[in-house]
């Protein structure tokens, strides 16, 4: 059986992987709500079956494999409704191997007392491994999208997927426009032009606004909004008073991004018990819930010290 592809064949296969999923395979999840609960921030995602179907389509079921390694971790302290409880975590590592292209791994974790914790952690790990091949990576290019919610907290309408997030030949079917991370990749529209005009009239740079909003998924809600609390009365990127304020926020978020990436790198160099022990010491549930600059700095310092201890 052929085990290797030429450089040109690899390029063609990877190009097939990065094609966006059909809209029918996309779901939307509410990640944050306004104080009154009437508006919610939503993000798109593909389920595990969509990823599996794409791999089967491009490589056949015999052309790729996946393997899981599960590590239970307990006890771990978790705060729920302001009450500290002892529980555990399910940590899953998935290795996806495409014959002739190589292997990539991804990790997923869930609280052990969450519903379907194992299934969700496995799906998270699998999709992150696929992302290393380019499959589903485009989901990380969306900025925050706010929609109206019903009385049960569900979106009343789903946003329109932009042209770059659709496979060739598929056109959007919804009426609500979607803001995207990169202005260069977004497609011109009346709604987009109007939004940019509003930002320009307020003295803001639309590109900087989109860049700022793109950091939210990277650093997590707590750190993202901490920047605005430090910077003044603005509650979000669209309420900043000037381009100077936008540039200040971007620099703060870039600093946080580097810190978060440093935590992820250091986490690979220490045992899971040590890593979560550091988080617990600072009352942090997970990396995306680090609440402040000070806590982030302390976590990095403690992990660096732990890493030096391992090396010694």
N, C-alpha and C positions, 0 to 999 in steps of 0.2 A: 504494500500500500504506500502511496506517495506520502512522505512525511514532511516534505518541505515545499514551500512555494517560492517562486521567483519574487524579486522585489516588486515587479509590476503586478504580479498576481496578489501579493500581500496588500498593495495599495488599493486594488480593485475590491478586494474582500472587505477591507476596513471601511471603504467608502460605502459599502452596502450596510455595514453595521451602524454608521452614524446617521442614516436616514431617519428622520423623526417617525414616531409611531402614528398610525391612523388616529384621528380624533376619537373614534369609537373605543379605542383602547386606553384613553386617557381618563383619569379620575381627578377630582379636586378635593383638597383637604383644607379645612379652616385651621390656621395656625395661631391666630391672634384675633381678639375682638375689641371693639371700642368699649369705653366705660359703660355706655348705656346698652350694649349688647345688640345694637341695631346694625352695625357694620362689622365686617370681618375681613381679615387678610387671608387670601386663598393662594395655594400653590398647586400646580399640576404634577401628576406623577403617573407612572405606568405600573401596572401590577406585575407580579412575577411571571405570569403566564405570557405576557406580551414579550418579555425578554427571552423566555424559553422558545417561543414560536419563532422569533427572529433568528436565534442561533440555529434552530433546526432548519429554517428556510435557507440560510446561507451556507451552512456546513453539513447539513443532514444530522439526524440524531447520533449517528456513529462518529461524527467528526469532532465532537467536543465532549468534555466530561466536567463534572463538578464534584467536589468533595468537601464535607463539612467537619469541623472540629469544634466540639462544644465544651466550654469551660464554665461550670457553675461556680459562683463566688458568693460566700456567705460567712458570717453575717455582715450585712451592710445596713447602715442606718438611713432611713428615708423619711422625709417630712411630707405628710399628707394632711391637708386641712389644718396646718399649723401644729400637727402632732407628730412627734418623732416615733417611728416604728422600726423594729428590726425585721429585715427581709433579706433578700439576696438578689443577685443579678445573673442573668443568663448571657454569656458572652459567646458569640459564634464567629468562627472564621471560615470563610468559604474560598476555596481555590478553584477557579475556572481555568481549564486547560483547553485550548483550541489546537488540535493537532496540526503542526506545521507553522503555528504562530507563537506558541509559548503559553505561559501561565501567568495569571494575575490573581491576587488575593484581595479580599475585602472583609471588613469586620462589622458586626452588628451587635447591639446590646439592648436588653430590655430588663425592666424590673421583674423579678420572678413572680410577684403577685399581680402583675398586669394580665389582662385577658389575652390568651393565645400568645404568651410571651415567647415561647420557643419558635413558633411559626413566624412571628413578626421579626424576630432577630435573624432567623435564617434568610428570610426574604430581603432584609436590609443588607446583610452581608453579601448575598448573591448579586444584588443589583449594584452594589459598590464595586465588586470585582468586575462585573460587566462594564462598568463605567470606565475602567482602566483601558479597555479595548475601544472606547468611544461610544459604546452602546448606551443610550440614555443620558449621555453627558450634557446634552442641550438643556435638560431640566434645570441645571445650575445657572443658566443664563437669564432666567426670568427675574425681574424685579418684583417688589411687593405689589399685589393687586387687591384692591378693596372693593367689596360688593355688599349689597344689602342682604341682611339675614332675616329669616322668618322667625316666628316665636319660639322655634325649637333650636335655633342657632345654625340652621342649614342655609346655604346660599339660595336666594330667590332666582338668580340668574348666574350662569357660568360665563366667564370672560371669553372673548374671541381669541383663538390662537392666531398669532401673527403668521405671515406667509412663510418665514424662515423656519417655523416650528411645525410645518406641515409637509407631508410627502408630496412629490411632484404630482400635479393633476388634481389635487384636493384643494377646494376653496373654503374659506370660513363660512359658517352657516349662522353664526350669532351676530347680534348687532353691537355688543359692547366691546370697545377697543381694549387692547392689552398693552400696558407699558412694558418695555423690554430694557435689558441692561445696557446693551450697546446701541447707541444712536446710529452707528454705521450699519447695523444689521436690521434695524427696524424698517418697515415699509411705509412710505408716505401715505397719509390719510388725512381727511378733513379733521377728524377728532384729534389726531396727533398734532396736526398743525395748530389747532386751536389751543391745545394744552401748552405747547411750546410758546405760543404767543402770550398766553397768560403769564407764564414764567418770565418771559422776556420783559413784559410790562411791569412785573414786580421787581425787575432788576436782577433776577436769578438766571443762572446758566442751566439750561435743560439737561445738557450732558452731565454736569456735575450732580444735578438732582438724581438722575438715574444711577450714576456711579455710587452715590451715597446710599441709595435704597438697596443696591445690589449687595452691600456689606451685611445686611440684616441676617441673611441666611448663613453667612460665614461666621460671624462673631456671636450670634444668638441675640434674642430680644433684650435680655438684661443689660448686656454691655452696649448694645446699639442705642437704647434709650438713655443709658447713663451718659453718653456723650452729649445728648441734647440737654439733659439736666445740668450738666457742667457748663454748657455753652451759653445758657440764658433762657429766655422765655419760650423759645421755639420748641414745639413738641414733636415735630417731624421734619423731614427734609424740605417740604414745601412751605414751611412757615419760617424758614431762615430769612434774616433781614437783608442779606447782601451776598455778593459773590465772595467777598472776603470771609464771611462767616462760613460759606460753603467750603472754601479751601481749608479753613481751620478744622472743620468737621472731617473732611477727607483725610487730613493728616492724622487726626486722632484715631480714626477707624483703621487706617493703614498700620498704625502702631499696634492696635489691638489685634489685627489680623496676624501680624508677625508673632505676637505673643501666643495666640491660639495655635498657630502652626508649630511654634516651639514646644508647646505642651504636647501636641500630638507626636512630635518626633521623640521627645523624652519619654513619653509613655511606652514607646516601643522598646526602650532600653532597660526597663525595670519590670519586675514581676507584677502581675495584675493586683495582687494583694497590697503591694507597696503603692501602686498608682491610686487605687481607690482609698487606701488609707490616708494619702495626702489630701484627696478631695474631701473625705469625711472630716479631716482635721480642720478644714476651712468651711465646713457645712455646705459643700457644693455637691449637688446631685449628679451632674454630668458636665462635660466640657462646655456645652452650649448654654449652660445655666450659671456660668461664672458671673457674679453680680457687679464687680467693680474693677477698676484699674489696680487697686491695691491688692485685692484678692488674687487677681491674675498674676501679678508680680510675685506674690508670696508662693503661689502654686509652682511657678517656674523655678523659683529659688529652691524650694523643697525638693522638687524633682531633680534638679541639677545636683543637689547634695546627695540624694539617693543614688543617682547614677555614678557619682564619684565613689560612693561607698561600694557599689557593685564592682567597679573597676579595680578598687583597692583589694 
